[in-house]
């Protein structure tokens, strides 16, 4: 994002709307710190500038990736859904992405509210790759990996900041505790935060297989429930 | 896209916060989904949500309900926020009866949602837990701010804007309700609960 200095009146109204705290007043003009701005468009959508001085210039690689990972209105070509994530458990009754005995783990770096550089994303991806996990193929972080077995990301992206990025993979349920223990070990070495989540297919009676497991992190009292109402249009099939 | 997960708060607070979303599955039922998603928006509206949105059209506070409901594209995701279990039950019953074949996901207290699904004759299929926030947690603000900001999972509601709303309420420049709406404007999808935000902001101001 940039500020048209000829239009800016230096009112400072835009500063508080930036989720990354990347806008500051220098003299009587607002400026955007390009190393901190993640192209999320929050300032534009807020319509907080009385003179429309904020604007997004055309973006090229790798800066355009910041937009894909930060602005929920953008649609990444890998996922074809708006936002930085995937359908994950939301359509599981149709896709069968997480069958019984299997779990989905998502590690969202930079959330809440801190942002992340890709070098932190790679640290986590490399750590979980040691367990031989299968990174979610439709996830935009996976699509960027130069080595999907090792969880490596391109050198030119290491410094790029995004609002958040999700390392996402599926794994046998029995292996979840060991992977979470490892995440607990590496967490203090990170320069950003991550929000952690775990998705599982319910048992036939609707109970959760995770309730019986001993995990290194407490389970939340709230979360997401797929109601199982979806089905494939052509076949009517559910998983 | 875990944008309705990781909402922080106490059991008491979360009793007034249930998000429902509808999403088509790529490669299975996306073609022609716009019409079905439009029907789901109409069901949501009948039950007076405190927020409602379409990721490709914005939310009911920005750019406004008329824009959100005017058209619905194939492949979008639609959301609504309800404040109590009784309304959630009515919404789920209507969605089950409408039988659109699209996936319906509810975010909220697991116990309440499970109980409500059972009353609606729905057997939950898959669940997703938050296992908390870890890493450099020293970068995060105080918990009451996080309870407000995490209602927008895409991170569009800045910590500084929440602080400013609290200051403006304290100074008598805004009501808490108005501040809740201003924060809700930032959350593109319409999953932010402005009513709960107003309560949390009032508590912040009292502190």
Interface residues (C-beta under 8 A of the other chain):
Chain A: X15 X16 X17 X18 X19 X20 X21 X40 X42 X45 X46 X47 X72 X73 X80 X81 X82 X83 X84 X85 X86 X87 X88 X89 X90 X91 X92 X93 X94 X95 X98 X104 X106 X108 X109 X110 X111 X112 X113 X114 X163 X164 X166 X180 X183 X184 X187 X188 X190 X191 X192 X193 X194 X195 X196 X197 X198 X199 X200 X201 X202 X206 X208 X210 X215 X217 X218 X219 X220 X221 X222 X223 X224 X225 X226 X227 X228 X229 X230 X231 X232 X233 X234 X236
Chain B: X1 X2 X3 X4 X5 X6 X7 X9 X11 X14 X21 X23 X24 X25 X26 X28 X29 X31 X32 X55 X56 X58 X62 X75 X76 X77 X92 X95 X96 X99 X100 X101 X102 X103 X104 X105 X106 X107 X108 X109 X110 X111 X113 X114 X117 X118 X122 X123 X124 X125 X126 X127 X128 X129 X130 X131 X132 X133 X134 X135 X136 X137 X139 X140 X141 X146 X149 X150 X153 X154 X155 X156 X157 X158 X159 X160 X161 X163 X164 X185 X186 X188 X189
